[in-house]
Amino acid sequence: MAYQVQNDRFLTKPLVVAVGLANMTIDSLRAAAVFIEQHGTQALHWQTAAVAVEHADRDEKLLDHATKSLENALLTDGFIKPPGPSKQP
């Protein structure tokens, strides 16, 4: 069973993920916990994201770490694309 978030805080940035043919936005700890429960695996990057969400629920100073951990897991498993090169004039 997924971790039950007590203090549903917003992530430091919303993450738009591709699930099948649809896109969804993960913008809070609760949405992150649900996504991890439904789509995460036992791989270390998903376990790290799950623990980061739990700790950010207890300490809002860790929201940036939770966001980055979740983003890493999503990138690793192909739910989001890596950022492209920045366009500079």
C-alpha positions as CSV (number, residue, x, y, z in Angstrom):
1,M,0.0,0.0,0.0
2,A,1.2,3.5,-0.8
3,Y,2.4,5.9,1.8
4,Q,-0.5,7.9,3.1
5,V,0.5,11.6,2.8
6,Q,-0.5,13.7,5.8
7,N,0.6,17.2,4.6
8,D,-0.2,17.4,0.9
9,R,2.4,20.0,-0.2
10,F,3.1,21.1,-3.8
11,L,6.3,19.9,-5.4
12,T,8.8,22.6,-6.4
13,K,7.7,22.2,-10.0
14,P,4.9,20.2,-11.7
15,L,6.1,17.2,-13.6
16,V,4.1,16.3,-16.7
17,V,4.4,12.6,-17.4
18,A,3.2,10.4,-20.4
19,V,1.2,7.4,-19.3
20,G,0.1,5.4,-22.3
21,L,-1.5,7.9,-24.7
22,A,-2.4,10.4,-22.0
23,N,-0.4,13.0,-20.1
24,M,-0.9,13.7,-16.4
25,T,0.6,16.2,-14.1
26,I,2.2,15.3,-10.8
27,D,2.2,18.5,-8.7
28,S,1.8,17.4,-5.1
29,L,3.2,14.9,-2.6
30,R,-0.1,13.0,-2.7
31,A,-0.1,12.7,-6.5
32,A,3.5,11.6,-6.3
33,A,2.8,8.9,-3.8
34,V,-0.1,7.5,-5.8
35,F,2.0,7.5,-9.0
36,I,4.8,5.7,-7.3
37,E,2.4,3.1,-6.0
38,Q,0.8,2.5,-9.4
39,H,3.8,2.8,-11.7
40,G,7.0,2.4,-9.6
41,T,9.0,-0.7,-9.3
42,Q,11.4,-2.1,-6.7
43,A,14.3,-0.4,-8.5
44,L,16.5,1.8,-6.4
45,H,15.5,5.0,-8.1
46,W,11.8,4.4,-7.3
47,Q,12.6,3.4,-3.7
48,T,14.6,6.6,-3.4
49,A,11.7,8.7,-4.7
50,A,9.2,7.0,-2.3
51,V,11.5,7.7,0.7
52,A,12.0,11.3,-0.5
53,V,8.2,11.9,-0.7
54,E,7.7,10.5,2.8
55,H,10.4,12.7,4.3
56,A,9.1,15.8,2.4
57,D,5.7,15.1,3.9
58,R,7.3,15.5,7.4
59,D,9.7,18.4,6.5
60,E,8.8,20.8,3.7
61,K,12.5,21.8,3.3
62,L,12.9,18.5,1.5
63,L,10.4,19.3,-1.2
64,D,13.1,20.1,-3.7
65,H,14.9,16.8,-3.0
66,A,11.6,14.9,-3.4
67,T,10.9,16.6,-6.7
68,K,14.4,15.9,-8.0
69,S,14.2,12.2,-6.9
70,L,10.8,11.7,-8.5
71,E,12.0,13.4,-11.7
72,N,15.0,11.1,-11.8
73,A,12.9,8.0,-11.5
74,L,10.5,9.3,-14.2
75,L,13.4,10.1,-16.5
76,T,15.1,6.7,-15.9
77,D,11.9,4.8,-16.8
78,G,11.0,7.0,-19.8
79,F,7.8,8.6,-18.3
80,I,9.3,12.1,-19.2
81,K,11.8,13.1,-21.8
82,P,15.1,14.7,-20.8
83,P,15.3,18.4,-21.3
84,G,16.6,19.4,-24.7
85,P,19.5,21.7,-25.3
86,S,18.8,25.3,-24.4
87,K,18.3,27.7,-27.3
88,Q,20.6,30.6,-27.1
89,P,20.9,33.4,-29.6
